[in-house]
Amino acid sequence: MTRAPVNDHWTLDIDSFGAEPVGKGLVRQVLTCDPPFAICVQGKWGSGKTSLMRYAMASLGGQPIKVALGASSTIEDELPPWLDARWKELSKDAQSKNRHILSQLVRDSDKGILARNPPVVRCIWFNPWQHRDGTPIVALLQEICAQFSWWQRTTTKAKKLGEVTVEAGLSLLNELIAAFTSVPFSPKDSSALSVKDVRALGERWEQTHFAVQSDAQRLNLMFEKAVRRLLGTPERPVHDDEDLPICTHRLVVFIDDLDRCNEAHSMQLVEAIKLYFQTPNCVFVCGVDTYALRRAVLRTVSGADGELAREYVEKLFQATISVPTACKVHAFLSEMIQRVDLDQTMLPEIEALVEPNPRKIKNFLNNAAFAWQLYDSHKRPDPLAFLLVQYLRSYHPEVTRLLTYDPDSNLDHLKEVLGQIEGGREPDSEVDPVRLVFYRSFRHTRRDRRRPIEGVEPPKDKRPERKALDEVVDEVIARMDRHRTDGRFIELWAKLFSKTYGDSISAGRGGTRFEPLAHLRRILRMEKD
């Protein structure tokens, strides 16, 4: 049976790639931190930040985004059916689990207070990348309003408190939205609205409503009051002997894909969190590649250097949780290979060739499965030769173009160049353009990478470009990833041409001699044996 390609949707089964302990740790930190608090979930694109944050949201008892269709009573859930049951399983008894974690932070004499006033944890999911045409601050406030409004309409407990608490909080949030949008501006200006502009809008609105000179503190106070009313807490906490030493009512705002936004929007949102939304009941959890955020600081803040950008980001977040590298990649790969209907015998080679990144694994497997299914089941090529060609197609498209253009000659060139690199030898003194491309594509895997290409002199009149340390480190990590996978590609390439491998394949073909180059040419031409 032909299986469907695996999509790039987030998952709640984060233990499949070894992230469940980190997910549970994130839940605990959200509950035990001292708000206001901002947590950064750090990781590269495709590393699983969204899945980790969704797992935490479900475990805290948060609800997926829902919407009512028009005037009907039908409620549409954002979750596909295969995720809904898992979400409900994680959310089950969330309130008692939250209370248990919080009870560990209070004295035995205070646990009665906690029992009489059970914790309230409300979760909001916000993706600023989906609001690229407006002001991210306004979009966040609107999303909080929308998700609390739905909760109020559909939850019995919220209906009972609606007139006193939730409605009052929503009213204040709508006033804040009016503050940030009170001055008309063109659509072109709205996409580039700066923090200074937003502050000016707020001050102009506040001068009208408060009749006093105001600043970000007043908008922050309004947001604090709104959040307290939405959570059903007193506007002002009473500090006496019966006060609990922890904040039991929390609004947890998950902000995803912050590093996908343009740099101006990213800066607007993180500035707003710091200026306006830091309140005693708020915890922000932001999924972002901190390198991308530091780069946004460098490009948007005048005179910023690498050290300033690093300190700026450190000031924004009080804790950083790194998404772990997939430590259970073998089991994850096995499951994905089965889902896309590839041969399980390919697993060791795929594990060696592909970076342990869930998104990259799925992308490679989908591409490989598509090409594999073009062959009849009884005429499929040798799996190792097929995977080596697929690796070139995925990660070295410039090499693949040359091979596809002239497989007869260029495969010989590639074999010779890779053999030189594997043996630590320099290329011939007269390097033709095709072999030069091949060499430049894989020369970083040489044992002595400092030696220049013979006959190719580096330019002497060009000074090296100075780059920020973060940018250099990011490039080094990318090269290390490619060095590892390209190095293993060369090792598997050598295995393909080894006599031992050729003899084993020939024996399986009834004694017919296995010719690696001829086999590779047929794969490149999509020919069948």
C-alpha positions as CSV (number, residue, x, y, z in Angstrom):
1,M,0.0,0.0,0.0
2,T,1.3,3.4,-1.0
3,R,1.5,5.8,2.0
4,A,1.0,9.5,2.0
5,P,3.9,11.9,2.5
6,V,4.4,13.1,6.0
7,N,3.5,16.8,6.5
8,D,5.3,19.4,8.5
9,H,2.5,19.8,11.1
10,W,3.5,20.1,14.7
11,T,3.0,17.1,17.0
12,L,2.2,16.5,20.7
13,D,4.2,13.2,20.6
14,I,7.4,15.1,21.3
15,D,8.9,12.0,23.0
16,S,9.3,10.5,19.5
17,F,12.4,12.7,19.1
18,G,13.3,12.8,22.8
19,A,11.9,16.2,23.9
20,E,9.3,15.2,26.4
21,P,11.5,15.8,29.5
22,V,12.2,19.3,28.2
23,G,8.4,19.8,27.6
24,K,7.6,18.8,31.2
25,G,10.4,21.1,32.4
26,L,8.9,24.0,30.5
27,V,5.5,23.4,32.1
28,R,7.1,23.4,35.5
29,Q,9.0,26.6,34.8
30,V,5.9,28.4,33.6
31,L,4.1,27.5,36.9
32,T,7.0,28.1,39.3
33,C,8.6,31.3,37.9
34,D,7.9,34.6,39.6
35,P,5.9,36.7,37.0
36,P,6.4,38.9,35.2
37,F,8.5,36.5,33.3
38,A,9.6,35.8,29.7
39,I,10.9,32.5,28.6
40,C,12.7,31.9,25.3
41,V,12.3,28.5,23.6
42,Q,15.5,28.5,21.5
43,G,16.1,26.3,18.4
44,K,16.8,26.3,14.7
45,W,14.0,26.2,12.1
46,G,12.5,22.8,12.1
47,S,13.9,21.7,15.4
48,G,10.5,21.3,17.1
49,K,9.9,24.6,18.9
50,T,6.2,24.7,18.0
51,S,5.7,21.1,19.1
52,L,7.4,21.7,22.4
53,M,5.3,24.9,23.1
54,R,2.0,23.2,22.1
55,Y,2.8,20.3,24.4
56,A,3.3,22.7,27.2
57,M,0.1,24.6,26.4
58,A,-1.9,21.4,26.4
59,S,-0.3,20.2,29.6
60,L,-1.2,23.4,31.3
61,G,-4.9,23.0,30.4
62,G,-4.9,25.5,27.5
63,Q,-7.5,25.1,24.8
64,P,-6.7,25.0,21.0
65,I,-8.0,27.9,19.0
66,K,-11.7,27.5,18.1
67,V,-14.0,29.7,16.0
68,A,-17.8,29.9,15.7
69,L,-19.0,29.8,12.1
70,G,-21.1,32.9,11.4
71,A,-24.3,33.1,13.4
72,S,-24.5,29.3,13.7
73,S,-23.7,27.4,16.9
74,T,-21.2,25.2,15.1
75,I,-17.7,25.4,16.6
76,E,-14.7,24.6,14.5
77,D,-11.5,23.4,16.1
78,E,-8.1,24.1,14.7
79,L,-6.9,20.6,15.6
80,P,-7.1,17.8,13.0
81,P,-8.8,14.7,14.4
82,W,-5.5,12.8,14.9
83,L,-4.4,15.5,17.3
84,D,-7.6,16.2,19.2
85,A,-7.5,13.0,21.4
86,R,-3.9,13.5,22.3
87,W,-4.5,17.1,23.3
88,K,-7.4,16.1,25.5
89,E,-5.3,13.4,27.1
90,L,-2.6,15.9,28.0
91,S,-5.2,18.5,29.2
92,K,-7.0,16.0,31.4
93,D,-6.8,16.9,35.1
94,A,-4.5,19.9,34.3
95,Q,-5.9,22.0,37.1
96,S,-5.1,19.4,39.8
97,K,-1.7,18.9,38.3
98,N,-1.0,22.6,38.3
99,R,-2.2,22.8,41.9
100,H,0.2,20.0,42.8
101,I,3.2,21.7,41.4
102,L,2.3,25.0,43.0
103,S,1.6,23.4,46.4
104,Q,5.3,22.3,46.5
105,L,6.2,26.0,46.7
106,V,4.1,27.0,49.7
107,R,4.4,26.2,53.3
108,D,2.1,23.5,54.8
109,S,0.2,26.2,56.7
110,D,-0.6,28.0,53.4
111,K,-1.9,24.9,51.5
112,G,-5.4,25.5,52.8
113,I,-5.5,28.9,51.2
114,L,-4.4,27.3,47.9
115,A,-7.1,24.7,48.2
116,R,-9.8,27.4,48.8
117,N,-8.4,29.5,45.9
118,P,-7.4,27.0,43.2
119,P,-5.0,28.3,40.6
120,V,-6.3,29.8,37.3
121,V,-4.0,29.3,34.3
122,R,-5.2,30.6,31.0
123,C,-3.2,30.1,27.8
124,I,-3.2,32.2,24.7
125,W,-1.5,31.1,21.4
126,F,-0.3,33.9,19.1
127,N,1.5,33.6,15.8
128,P,2.7,37.1,14.7
129,W,3.8,35.7,11.3
130,Q,0.2,35.3,10.4
131,H,-0.4,39.0,11.1
132,R,2.2,40.5,8.8
133,D,-0.1,43.1,7.4
134,G,-0.9,44.9,10.6
135,T,0.6,46.1,13.9
136,P,1.8,43.1,15.9
137,I,0.9,44.7,19.2
138,V,-2.7,45.3,18.2
139,A,-2.9,41.8,16.7
140,L,-1.7,40.3,20.0
141,L,-4.3,42.2,22.0
142,Q,-7.0,41.2,19.5
143,E,-6.0,37.6,19.8
144,I,-6.3,37.7,23.6
145,C,-9.7,39.2,23.3
146,A,-10.8,36.6,20.7
147,Q,-9.6,33.6,22.7
148,F,-11.1,34.9,26.0
149,S,-14.4,35.7,24.3
150,W,-14.7,32.2,23.0
151,W,-13.8,30.8,26.4
152,Q,-16.5,33.0,28.0
153,R,-19.2,31.9,25.5
154,T,-18.5,28.2,25.8
155,T,-17.4,27.7,29.4
156,T,-20.0,27.5,32.2
157,K,-17.7,28.9,34.8
158,A,-16.8,31.8,32.6
159,K,-20.5,32.6,32.0
160,K,-21.0,32.9,35.7
161,L,-18.2,35.3,36.1
162,G,-18.8,37.1,32.8
163,E,-20.5,40.2,33.9
164,V,-18.1,40.9,36.7
165,T,-14.7,39.8,35.5
166,V,-14.3,38.7,31.9
167,E,-16.5,41.4,30.4
168,A,-14.6,44.1,32.4
169,G,-11.3,42.7,31.3
170,L,-12.3,42.5,27.6
171,S,-13.6,46.1,27.8
172,L,-10.2,47.3,29.1
173,L,-8.4,45.3,26.3
174,N,-10.6,47.0,23.7
175,E,-9.7,50.3,25.1
176,L,-6.0,49.4,24.8
177,I,-6.6,48.4,21.2
178,A,-8.2,51.8,20.6
179,A,-5.2,53.4,22.2
180,F,-2.8,51.8,19.8
181,T,-5.0,52.5,16.7
182,S,-6.5,55.9,17.6
183,V,-4.4,57.8,15.0
184,P,-5.2,57.0,11.4
185,F,-2.3,55.9,9.3
186,S,-1.9,54.4,5.8
187,P,-1.5,50.6,5.3
188,K,2.0,51.2,4.2
189,D,2.8,53.0,7.5
190,S,1.2,50.3,9.6
191,S,3.6,47.6,8.5
192,A,6.5,49.7,9.7
193,L,5.1,51.2,12.8
194,S,7.9,51.7,15.3
195,V,7.9,51.4,19.1
196,K,8.2,55.2,19.2
197,D,5.1,55.6,17.0
198,V,3.2,53.2,19.2
199,R,4.2,55.1,22.3
200,A,3.0,58.4,20.7
201,L,-0.4,56.8,19.9
202,G,-0.8,55.6,23.5
203,E,0.2,59.0,24.9
204,R,-2.2,60.9,22.7
205,W,-5.1,58.5,23.6
206,E,-4.2,58.7,27.3
207,Q,-4.0,62.5,27.3
208,T,-7.6,62.5,26.2
209,H,-8.8,59.9,28.7
210,F,-6.7,60.7,31.7
211,A,-6.1,64.5,31.0
212,V,-2.5,64.1,32.3
213,Q,0.8,63.5,30.7
214,S,1.3,59.8,30.4
215,D,3.9,57.2,29.4
216,A,4.2,53.4,28.9
217,Q,3.6,52.9,32.7
218,R,-0.1,53.9,32.3
219,L,-0.7,51.5,29.4
220,N,1.1,48.8,31.4
221,L,-1.3,49.5,34.3
222,M,-4.3,49.2,32.0
223,F,-3.1,45.9,30.7
224,E,-2.4,44.7,34.2
225,K,-6.0,45.6,35.3
226,A,-7.4,43.8,32.2
227,V,-5.5,40.6,32.9
228,R,-6.5,40.6,36.6
229,R,-10.1,40.9,35.6
230,L,-9.9,38.3,32.9
231,L,-8.4,35.8,35.4
232,G,-10.8,36.7,38.2
233,T,-8.3,38.1,40.6
234,P,-8.5,41.2,42.7
235,E,-7.3,44.4,41.1
236,R,-4.9,44.9,43.9
237,P,-3.4,42.0,45.8
238,V,-3.8,42.4,49.6
239,H,-0.5,41.9,51.3
240,D,-1.0,40.4,54.7
241,D,-0.1,37.2,56.5
242,E,-2.5,35.1,54.6
243,D,-1.0,36.0,51.2
244,L,0.5,33.1,49.3
245,P,4.1,33.6,48.4
246,I,3.4,32.7,44.8
247,C,1.2,34.0,42.0
248,T,-1.5,31.4,41.5
249,H,-3.4,33.1,38.7
250,R,-1.4,33.3,35.4
251,L,-2.0,34.3,31.8
252,V,0.5,32.3,29.7
253,V,1.0,33.8,26.2
254,F,2.8,31.5,23.8
255,I,4.3,33.5,20.8
256,D,5.4,31.3,18.0
257,D,7.4,31.9,14.8
258,L,8.8,35.2,16.0
259,D,11.9,34.6,14.0
260,R,9.9,34.3,10.8
261,C,8.6,37.9,11.0
262,N,10.4,40.7,9.4
263,E,12.9,42.3,11.7
264,A,10.8,45.5,12.3
265,H,7.8,43.4,13.5
266,S,10.0,41.2,15.7
267,M,11.4,44.3,17.4
268,Q,8.0,45.9,17.8
269,L,6.6,42.9,19.6
270,V,9.5,42.2,21.9
271,E,9.7,45.9,22.8
272,A,5.9,45.9,23.6
273,I,6.3,42.8,25.8
274,K,8.9,44.7,27.8
275,L,7.3,48.1,27.8
276,Y,3.5,47.4,28.1
277,F,2.8,43.7,28.9
278,Q,5.1,43.0,31.9
279,T,2.6,42.4,34.6
280,P,2.6,40.3,37.8
281,N,0.2,37.7,36.3
282,C,1.8,37.3,32.9
283,V,4.3,34.7,31.6
284,F,5.4,34.9,28.0
285,V,6.9,31.9,26.2
286,C,8.5,32.9,22.8
287,G,9.7,30.4,20.3
288,V,12.5,32.0,18.4
289,D,16.0,31.4,17.1
290,T,17.9,33.9,19.3
291,Y,20.5,34.4,16.6
292,A,17.8,35.8,14.3
293,L,16.6,38.1,17.1
294,R,20.1,39.4,17.7
295,R,20.4,40.0,14.0
296,A,17.2,42.0,14.1
297,V,18.7,44.2,16.9
298,L,21.8,44.8,14.8
299,R,19.9,45.8,11.8
300,T,17.2,48.0,13.5
301,V,19.0,49.6,16.4
302,S,21.3,52.4,15.4
303,G,24.9,51.8,16.5
304,A,24.3,48.4,17.9
305,D,27.1,45.9,17.9
306,G,27.3,42.2,18.7
307,E,27.7,42.7,22.4
308,L,24.8,45.1,22.7
309,A,22.6,42.8,20.7
310,R,23.4,39.9,23.0
311,E,22.7,42.0,26.1
312,Y,19.5,43.3,24.6
313,V,18.2,39.8,24.1
314,E,19.3,38.7,27.5
315,K,17.3,41.5,29.0
316,L,14.2,40.5,27.2
317,F,14.2,36.9,28.5
318,Q,14.7,35.7,32.0
319,A,15.2,32.1,31.0
320,T,16.2,30.3,27.8
321,I,15.2,26.7,27.1
322,S,17.0,25.0,24.1
323,V,15.1,22.5,22.0
324,P,17.2,19.3,22.3
325,T,18.8,17.7,19.3
326,A,16.7,14.7,18.4
327,C,18.2,12.0,20.6
328,K,15.8,9.4,19.6
329,V,16.4,9.9,15.9
330,H,16.6,6.2,15.2
331,A,13.1,5.5,16.4
332,F,11.7,8.7,14.8
333,L,13.3,7.8,11.5
334,S,12.0,4.2,11.6
335,E,8.4,5.5,12.2
336,M,8.7,8.1,9.4
337,I,10.2,5.6,6.9
338,Q,7.3,3.3,7.6
339,R,4.8,6.1,7.1
340,V,6.2,7.1,3.7
341,D,6.6,3.5,2.6
342,L,10.3,3.4,2.1
343,D,12.4,0.3,2.7
344,Q,13.5,-0.1,6.3
345,T,16.9,-1.4,5.2
346,M,17.6,2.3,4.2
347,L,17.5,3.4,7.8
348,P,21.2,3.3,8.7
349,E,22.2,5.2,5.6
350,I,19.5,7.8,6.0
351,E,20.4,8.3,9.7
352,A,24.0,8.9,8.6
353,L,23.1,11.3,5.8
354,V,20.4,13.6,7.2
355,E,20.8,16.1,10.0
356,P,18.8,15.1,13.1
357,N,16.2,17.9,12.6
358,P,12.6,16.7,12.4
359,R,11.7,19.1,9.5
360,K,14.8,18.1,7.5
361,I,14.2,14.4,8.1
362,K,10.6,14.7,6.8
363,N,11.6,16.8,3.8
364,F,14.3,14.3,2.8
365,L,12.0,11.3,3.3
366,N,9.2,12.8,1.3
367,N,11.5,13.6,-1.7
368,A,13.1,10.1,-1.5
369,A,9.7,8.3,-1.2
370,F,8.4,10.2,-4.3
371,A,11.4,9.1,-6.4
372,W,11.4,5.5,-5.0
373,Q,7.7,5.0,-5.9
374,L,8.4,5.9,-9.5
375,Y,10.0,2.5,-9.9
376,D,8.2,-0.8,-10.2
377,S,8.5,-2.8,-6.9
378,H,10.5,-5.6,-8.7
379,K,12.7,-3.1,-10.7
380,R,13.9,-0.7,-8.0
381,P,17.5,0.3,-7.9
382,D,20.1,-0.6,-5.2
383,P,19.0,1.3,-2.1
384,L,22.5,2.7,-1.3
385,A,23.1,4.0,-4.8
386,F,19.6,5.5,-4.8
387,L,20.1,7.3,-1.5
388,L,23.4,8.8,-2.6
389,V,21.8,10.3,-5.7
390,Q,18.9,11.5,-3.5
391,Y,21.3,13.1,-1.1
392,L,22.9,15.0,-4.0
393,R,19.5,16.1,-5.2
394,S,18.5,17.4,-1.8
395,Y,21.8,19.0,-0.6
396,H,23.9,19.6,-3.7
397,P,21.6,20.7,-6.5
398,E,24.5,22.3,-8.4
399,V,26.3,19.0,-8.5
400,T,23.1,17.2,-9.5
401,R,22.6,19.6,-12.4
402,L,26.0,18.8,-13.8
403,L,25.5,15.0,-13.3
404,T,22.1,15.1,-15.0
405,Y,23.4,17.1,-17.9
406,D,26.1,14.6,-18.7
407,P,26.0,11.5,-16.5
408,D,28.4,9.5,-18.7
409,S,31.4,11.9,-18.2
410,N,30.6,13.8,-15.1
411,L,30.0,10.8,-12.8
412,D,33.6,9.7,-13.7
413,H,34.8,13.2,-12.7
414,L,32.8,13.1,-9.4
415,K,34.2,9.6,-8.5
416,E,37.7,10.8,-9.1
417,V,37.3,14.1,-7.2
418,L,35.7,12.3,-4.2
419,G,38.5,9.7,-4.2
420,Q,41.1,12.5,-4.0
421,I,39.2,14.1,-1.1
422,E,38.8,10.8,0.7
423,G,42.5,10.2,0.4
424,G,43.4,13.6,1.5
425,R,45.0,14.4,-1.9
426,E,45.0,17.7,-3.7
427,P,43.3,18.0,-7.2
428,D,45.3,17.9,-10.4
429,S,47.1,21.1,-11.2
430,E,44.9,21.6,-14.3
431,V,41.4,21.6,-12.9
432,D,38.5,21.7,-15.5
433,P,35.4,23.7,-14.5
434,V,33.2,20.6,-13.8
435,R,35.7,19.0,-11.4
436,L,36.4,22.4,-9.8
437,V,32.7,22.6,-8.9
438,F,32.7,19.1,-7.5
439,Y,35.8,19.9,-5.5
440,R,34.5,23.2,-4.1
441,S,31.3,21.4,-3.1
442,F,33.1,18.9,-0.9
443,R,36.5,20.3,-0.1
444,H,35.4,21.3,3.4
445,T,35.6,17.5,4.3
446,R,39.3,17.3,3.5
447,R,41.5,16.3,6.4
448,D,43.7,19.4,5.7
449,R,41.2,22.1,4.8
450,R,43.7,25.0,5.2
451,R,45.7,24.2,2.1
452,P,44.5,26.1,-1.0
453,I,43.6,24.5,-4.3
454,E,46.6,24.1,-6.4
455,G,46.8,26.6,-9.2
456,V,44.0,28.8,-7.8
457,E,45.4,31.8,-6.0
458,P,43.2,33.7,-3.5
459,P,42.6,37.4,-4.2
460,K,45.2,39.6,-2.5
461,D,43.6,43.0,-2.9
462,K,40.4,42.1,-1.1
463,R,40.3,42.5,2.7
464,P,38.2,39.9,4.6
465,E,34.8,41.1,5.6
466,R,34.4,41.5,9.4
467,K,31.3,39.8,10.7
468,A,29.6,39.8,14.1
469,L,30.6,36.8,16.3
470,D,27.1,35.4,16.3
471,E,27.0,35.4,12.5
472,V,30.4,33.6,12.4
473,V,29.3,31.0,14.9
474,D,26.0,30.4,13.0
475,E,28.0,29.9,9.8
476,V,30.5,27.5,11.6
477,I,27.6,25.4,13.0
478,A,26.0,25.2,9.5
479,R,29.4,24.1,8.1
480,M,29.8,21.5,10.9
481,D,26.4,20.0,10.1
482,R,27.2,19.9,6.3
483,H,30.8,18.7,7.1
484,R,29.4,15.7,9.1
485,T,26.8,14.7,6.5
486,D,29.0,15.3,3.5
487,G,31.8,13.3,5.1
488,R,29.4,10.4,5.7
489,F,28.2,10.8,2.1
490,I,31.8,10.3,0.9
491,E,32.3,7.3,3.2
492,L,29.1,5.7,1.8
493,W,30.2,6.6,-1.8
494,A,33.4,4.7,-1.2
495,K,31.4,1.8,0.2
496,L,29.3,1.7,-3.0
497,F,32.5,1.3,-5.0
498,S,34.2,-1.2,-2.7
499,K,34.7,-4.8,-3.9
500,T,33.0,-6.2,-0.8
501,Y,29.8,-4.3,-1.5
502,G,29.9,-5.0,-5.2
503,D,30.4,-8.8,-4.6
504,S,27.5,-8.9,-2.1
505,I,25.1,-7.2,-4.6
506,S,26.3,-9.3,-7.4
507,A,25.6,-12.5,-5.4
508,G,22.1,-11.3,-4.7
509,R,21.5,-10.7,-8.4
510,G,22.4,-14.3,-9.4
511,G,26.0,-13.5,-10.2
512,T,25.3,-10.6,-12.5
513,R,28.2,-8.1,-11.9
514,F,27.2,-4.9,-10.1
515,E,28.6,-1.8,-11.9
516,P,28.1,1.2,-9.6
517,L,28.7,3.9,-12.2
518,A,26.3,2.3,-14.6
519,H,23.7,1.9,-11.8
520,L,24.1,5.6,-10.8
521,R,23.6,6.7,-14.4
522,R,20.4,4.8,-14.7
523,I,19.1,6.4,-11.4
524,L,20.0,9.9,-12.7
525,R,18.2,9.2,-15.9
526,M,15.2,7.6,-14.0
527,E,15.8,4.5,-16.0
528,K,14.6,1.1,-14.8
529,D,16.9,-2.0,-14.7
